[in-house]
């Protein structure tokens, strides 16, 4: 459980416990038996029915039709290869600990993802997703997660970038087990217009939901170089370890998003998988942000490194 979270919130740091697994299955209407910790995606798929994908297929078809430009499959494939390299750098960050002043190690992780992001924004990908996909309602989270479990290629895609079996499972179970955080993220039109409020967030200044999730994750990662250096006296090894899982999760969400866009460019992705992967990747990015904030950024006295005691 992350620092600062409510007792009912469950979040797996790369390993799914029995309790996390039962909570996940319970939320999807499955009465869990005496399963073991570390259940695989294959195990969960066997326990969770896929359900009807008709709604997701219609949404995916609408997202595809709503693009205002042409996806560049070659660009997406090239940048995804670059993003694969970012995952290879994560062990070095673990060894480094707190970055030195002026370092850019965390920012370098996101360079390929920003290139993907700019292209998706340019062709209207995020705008179409905003128009044609719902916000994170309980029904949509459930339907999306059922579909994710039954995407045959999902485990192999995540394995390509270094997600171990337990980590792959955690990415999916965290979507459902952290559904409270997801429900806080509204679609742009759900914010009030400027003329309706005197102070606060208005929809004229709010990016589309899935773009906000994706870019927010990248911005959080980019800010870690300076933040960790600035707060070195407070930061512990445990905070670094947890934060790196959050970073890996967010990059994993972005890799799934970019892979879905690449396959859309080549016409090799079913509509129901497209909508499930857009929603699922945004959910993973959001959850990573929520818990990175709790794990690393909002440091309180329970979390911080011990104070140095000056003796007379």
C-alpha positions in Angstrom: 0.0 0.0 0.0 1.3 3.4 -0.9 2.0 6.1 1.7 -0.8 8.4 2.2 -3.5 6.2 0.7 -6.8 5.2 2.3 -6.9 1.7 3.9 -9.3 0.4 1.2 -7.1 1.3 -1.7 -5.0 -1.6 -2.9 -1.9 -1.2 -5.1 0.6 -3.9 -6.2 4.3 -3.0 -6.5 5.1 -5.5 -9.2 3.8 -8.5 -7.2 0.1 -9.4 -6.7 -0.7 -10.8 -3.3 -3.5 -13.1 -2.4 -5.5 -10.2 -1.0 -5.0 -8.1 -4.1 -6.0 -10.9 -6.3 -9.2 -11.5 -4.3 -10.1 -7.8 -4.4 -9.6 -7.7 -8.1 -11.7 -10.8 -8.8 -14.4 -9.7 -6.3 -14.7 -6.4 -8.2 -15.3 -8.3 -11.4 -17.9 -10.5 -9.8 -15.8 -13.6 -9.2 -15.8 -15.3 -5.8 -12.1 -16.2 -5.4 -10.9 -19.4 -4.0 -7.7 -20.1 -2.1 -5.4 -19.0 -4.9 -1.8 -18.3 -4.4 0.0 -15.0 -4.5 1.5 -13.9 -7.8 -1.3 -15.2 -10.0 -0.5 -14.8 -13.7 -2.6 -13.0 -16.4 -3.3 -16.5 -17.8 -4.6 -17.6 -14.4 -6.9 -14.6 -14.1 -8.1 -15.0 -17.7 -9.3 -18.5 -16.7 -11.4 -17.1 -13.9 -12.8 -13.9 -15.5 -15.2 -14.3 -18.4 -14.5 -12.1 -21.4 -18.0 -10.7 -21.6 -19.5 -9.0 -24.6 -17.1 -6.8 -26.5 -19.7 -5.2 -28.7 -19.6 -1.9 -27.0 -15.9 -1.7 -27.0 -15.8 -2.6 -30.7 -18.2 0.2 -31.6 -16.1 2.7 -29.6 -12.9 1.5 -31.3 -14.4 1.9 -34.7 -15.6 5.4 -33.8 -12.1 6.3 -32.6 -10.6 5.0 -35.8 -13.1 7.0 -37.9 -12.6 10.2 -35.9 -8.9 10.6 -36.7 -8.3 13.9 -38.5 -4.9 12.9 -39.9 -3.0 9.8 -41.0 -0.9 7.8 -38.4 2.7 7.3 -39.4 3.4 3.7 -38.7 7.1 4.0 -39.4 7.5 6.9 -37.0 5.6 5.1 -34.3 7.6 1.9 -34.8 10.9 3.8 -34.6 9.9 5.7 -31.4 8.6 2.5 -29.8 12.0 1.0 -30.4 13.5 4.0 -28.6 11.1 3.6 -25.8 12.2 -0.1 -25.4 15.6 1.3 -24.7 14.2 3.5 -21.9 13.1 0.4 -20.0 16.7 -0.9 -20.2 17.9 2.2 -18.3 15.7 1.7 -15.3 18.2 -0.6 -13.4 20.8 2.1 -13.8 18.5 4.6 -12.2 18.0 2.2 -9.3 21.8 2.0 -8.8 22.2 5.8 -9.2 19.7 6.6 -6.5 19.3 10.4 -6.2 20.4 12.2 -9.4 23.2 14.8 -9.3 22.4 18.4 -9.8 21.6 19.2 -13.5 21.2 15.5 -14.4 18.6 14.5 -17.0 18.5 10.7 -16.5 14.8 10.6 -15.9 14.0 13.1 -18.7 15.9 10.9 -21.2 13.4 8.1 -20.5 10.5 10.0 -22.0 12.1 11.4 -25.2 10.6 8.7 -27.5 7.3 8.9 -25.7 7.1 12.6 -26.3 7.6 12.1 -30.0 4.8 9.6 -30.1 2.6 11.9 -28.1 3.2 14.9 -30.4 2.3 12.7 -33.4 -0.9 11.4 -31.8 -2.0 14.9 -30.9 -1.3 16.1 -34.4 -3.5 13.4 -36.1 -6.4 13.9 -33.7 -6.0 10.7 -31.8 -6.6 12.1 -28.4 -9.4 14.3 -29.5 -11.1 11.2 -31.1 -10.6 9.2 -27.9 -12.2 12.0 -25.9 -15.2 12.1 -28.2 -15.8 8.4 -28.5 -14.7 6.8 -25.2 -16.4 7.2 -21.8 -14.7 8.3 -18.6 -13.7 5.9 -16.0 -17.1 4.6 -14.8 -17.2 1.3 -13.0 -18.9 -0.4 -15.9 -16.2 0.8 -18.4 -13.4 -0.1 -16.1 -14.8 -3.6 -15.7 -15.5 -4.1 -19.4 -12.1 -2.8 -20.4 -10.2 -5.0 -17.9 -12.1 -8.1 -19.0 -11.0 -7.3 -22.6 -7.4 -6.7 -21.6 -7.2 -10.1 -19.9 -8.3 -11.7 -23.1 -5.9 -10.0 -25.4 -3.5 -12.9 -26.2 -0.7 -10.6 -27.2 -0.7 -8.5 -24.0 1.7 -10.6 -21.9 4.2 -10.9 -24.7 4.0 -7.2 -25.5 4.8 -6.3 -21.8 7.5 -9.0 -21.6 9.3 -7.3 -24.6 10.0 -4.3 -22.4 11.1 -6.2 -19.3 7.9 -6.7 -17.3 8.2 -9.9 -15.3 5.2 -12.2 -14.9 4.1 -10.7 -11.6 4.6 -7.1 -12.9 2.4 -7.8 -15.9 -0.3 -9.0 -13.6 0.0 -6.0 -11.3 -0.4 -3.6 -14.2 -3.8 -5.1 -14.9 -5.0 -5.7 -11.4 -4.1 -2.2 -10.4 -6.6 -0.8 -12.9 -9.5 -2.3 -11.0 -8.0 -2.2 -7.5 -7.3 1.6 -7.9 -10.6 2.5 -9.4 -11.3 5.2 -6.9 -8.4 7.2 -8.2 -9.5 6.7 -11.7 -13.0 8.0 -10.9 -11.5 11.4 -10.0 -10.4 12.0 -13.6 -13.2 13.6 -15.6 -13.6 14.1 -19.3 -13.0 17.7 -20.5 -16.7 18.6 -21.1 -17.5 17.5 -17.5 -15.6 20.5 -16.2 -17.7 23.7 -16.0 -17.3 26.4 -18.7 -15.5 29.6 -17.8 -18.7 31.7 -17.5 -20.1 29.3 -14.9 -17.4 29.6 -12.2 -15.6 32.5 -10.6 -12.6 30.4 -9.5 -11.4 26.9 -10.2 -10.7 24.6 -13.2 -12.8 25.2 -16.3 -13.0 23.0 -19.3 -11.5 25.5 -21.7 -8.1 24.9 -20.0 -8.4 21.1 -19.6 -6.8 18.7 -22.1 -8.7 15.6 -23.3 -8.7 12.9 -20.7 -6.4 10.4 -22.4 -4.0 13.1 -23.5 -4.0 14.5 -19.9 -3.2 11.0 -18.6 -0.4 10.4 -21.1 1.3 13.8 -20.9 0.8 14.0 -17.2 2.7 10.8 -16.7 5.6 12.0 -18.9 5.7 15.3 -17.0 5.9 13.6 -13.6 8.8 11.5 -14.9 10.6 14.5 -16.4 10.4 16.4 -13.1 12.1 13.7 -11.0 15.7 14.6 -11.9 15.4 18.0 -10.2 12.9 17.0 -7.5 15.0 14.1 -6.2 18.2 16.1 -6.2 16.4 19.0 -4.4 15.0 16.7 -1.8 18.0 14.3 -1.4 18.1 14.8 2.4 14.5 13.5 2.6 14.6 10.6 0.1 15.0 7.0 1.1 16.0 3.9 -0.8 12.5 2.6 -0.4 11.1 5.7 -1.9 13.4 5.4 -4.9 12.4 1.7 -5.4 8.7 2.5 -5.2 9.0 5.5 -7.4 10.8 3.4 -10.1 8.0 1.0 -10.1 5.6 3.9 -10.7 7.8 5.2 -13.4 8.0 1.7 -15.1 4.3 1.4 -14.9 3.7 4.8 -16.6 6.2 3.9 -19.3 4.5 0.6 -19.7 1.1 2.3 -20.1 2.7 4.6 -22.8 4.2 1.6 -24.5 0.8 -0.1 -24.8 -0.7 3.2 -26.1 2.0 3.6 -28.7 1.8 -0.1 -29.7 -2.0 0.2 -30.2 -1.5 3.3 -32.4 1.2 1.5 -34.4 -1.1 -1.4 -35.0 -3.9 0.9 -35.9 -1.7 2.6 -38.5 -1.2 -0.8 -40.1 -4.8 -2.0 -39.7 -3.7 -4.9 -37.5 -5.8 -4.3 -34.4 -9.4 -5.2 -33.7 -11.7 -2.4 -32.7 -12.5 -3.8 -29.3 -8.8 -4.2 -28.5 -8.1 -0.6 -29.7 -10.6 0.9 -27.3 -9.5 -1.4 -24.4 -5.8 -0.5 -24.9 -6.5 3.2 -25.1 -8.5 3.1 -21.9 -6.2 0.7 -20.2 -3.0 2.6 -21.0 -4.6 5.8 -19.8 -5.6 4.1 -16.6 -2.1 2.8 -16.0 -0.7 6.2 -16.6 -3.1 7.8 -14.2 -2.5 5.3 -11.5 1.2 5.7 -11.8 0.9 9.4 -11.3 -1.4 9.1 -8.3 1.0 6.7 -6.5 4.2 8.4 -7.6 2.9 11.5 -5.8 2.2 9.5 -2.7 5.3 7.4 -2.8 7.9 10.1 -3.6 6.6 13.6 -3.9 4.4 14.2 -0.9 7.1 13.4 1.7 6.0 13.5 5.4 7.7 12.7 8.6 6.7 9.0 8.4 8.4 8.6 5.1 11.4 10.9 5.2 15.0 9.8 5.8 16.1 10.1 9.4 17.3 13.6 10.5 21.0 14.0 11.2 21.6 14.6 14.9 24.3 17.1 15.7 26.1 16.2 18.9 27.6 19.0 21.1 
